[in-house]
Amino acid sequence: MWLKPENRCLVPANSFAEYAPEPNPETKKKDVVWFALNEDRPPFAFAGIWTTFNGDRGTKSKPIPGPHLVFGFLTTEANAVVKPIHPKAMPVILTTDEERDVWMRAVG
């Protein structure tokens, strides 16, 4: 039901990050690897979905009662650039007006 056009959104971004698959030998921690369309980091959008959540958010000691507007974004199979770092998935990236329009309006 959340994939219907009325629950779709565009999540603006200019880059995203994933942890490296193995720890850095020097720091013993996983490095953060950043991805962007190019070095200028032009804006794009993730294909997102949103809904209203009526429960509490925040910490247990300071809950914030709903309703809250919440969102997430869809993932897809990792492409050749992302796959060496995160082989399972990557965000669905929409780079053109046509791709954004199809995501927001298409009925399946």
Buried (B, 14 or more C-beta within 10 A) or exposed (E): EEEEEEBBBBBEBEEBEBEBEEEEEEEEEEBEBEBBBEEEEEEBBBBBBBBEEEEEEEEEEEEEEEEBEEBEBBBEEBEEEBEEBBEEBBBBBBEEEEBBEEBBEEEE
